[in-house]
Amino acid sequence: MKQITLAIYEIMCHESDEDHPISRHKILELLEKRYNLEITRQTLKKHFDLLAEHGIEVEYDSIKKAYYLNSREFEKSEIHLLCNAVYSSHFIPESDSKKLIKKLLDTQSKYVSQSFNNNVYVKNERKSLNKQFFYNVETLLEAIQNKKAVSFLYMKYNHQKQLVPRRKERYLIHPYHIIYANENFYLICRNDHYDNLSHYRIDRMQDIQITDIVLKKLGKDFDPYEYAKTKIFMYGGDEEMISLLCDDVIFDDIIDRFGRDVMIQKAGHDHFQVYLKSSRQGILYFALQYAAHCQIMTPASLRNEMIQILQNTLEKYQSKR
């Protein structure tokens, strides 16, 4: 009985949806062809009722005189959103992306799957060459749960576009949190020899090994996403109070980047000043991106550093090289 019900559920799941209901005759035909199971038309309703008892609704289209599955773990729009997010995520290798997308699409009818594959797939040239991404996540989660330090190789691209180790020595760190920031997954951790926090891109880590070294303790009130907010573009370094004078045209960009809880003051007709806590390198990079609409006001040392960068850049553009 259960075997038949499960077989009917699989047929309804993959062969039907609201736009493509399936007839009673077709259900019985597939049941016999795929599973070598035979039931009568009257028995089919009993299996539909059994599915309904477990929260799985099969609806009847009276116009087309056919049935379709009306309850799924994900809506069609959710599946398209998730599949697009997986495939556009450059930190997930292409082969892993396809496997994960297939798992997501298997929750839907074959028509949704065909629609996604026909209309959405565009080759993502930014996909990581590191095929250890999901293994890295599993290993790091295990180390965090067991409160153990890990060692690994940290990779970079050479001029031949190959991933190679940044240095011969392995990194040894104490892992605490995995977060998503700046379009990448990062591990927040401590170096074995220092107490200050740092972070590494998980897609650039290879050959992670869990050690017997007990994890250094981290404060209970630590918020990993508050940490990420102060690391603009995930640049490291100490944080300090910084003020920026900005044009109103980038107000939305400031909120998107720094959040709604930053302190903002009106500064004239079409300007505002924002006060925030961040690392110097992150703010320098941000200010360079928005140089036409943003300037660093304080601290003076950071403003002077920005001036020097702009002067050096101008000299490069003015040179004949």
KALINVEN-V143095 format. One record per run of one state. SS is the DSSP state (a for helix, b for strand, c for the rest). FROM is the first residue (numbers start at 1). TO is the last residue. If there is no record, write none. Layout:
SS & FROM & TO
SS & FROM & TO
//
This chain:
c & 1 & 1
a & 2 & 15
c & 16 & 16
b & 17 & 17
c & 18 & 19
b & 20 & 20
c & 21 & 21
b & 22 & 22
c & 23 & 23
a & 24 & 35
c & 36 & 40
a & 41 & 53
c & 54 & 57
b & 58 & 61
c & 62 & 65
b & 66 & 69
c & 70 & 75
a & 76 & 88
c & 89 & 93
a & 94 & 105
c & 106 & 109
a & 110 & 119
c & 120 & 132
a & 133 & 145
c & 146 & 147
b & 148 & 157
c & 158 & 162
b & 163 & 165
c & 166 & 170
b & 171 & 181
c & 182 & 183
b & 184 & 191
c & 192 & 196
b & 197 & 201
a & 202 & 204
b & 205 & 214
c & 215 & 223
a & 224 & 230
c & 231 & 231
a & 232 & 234
c & 235 & 238
b & 239 & 247
a & 248 & 258
c & 259 & 262
b & 263 & 266
c & 267 & 270
b & 271 & 279
a & 280 & 289
c & 290 & 293
b & 294 & 298
c & 299 & 299
a & 300 & 318
c & 319 & 321
//
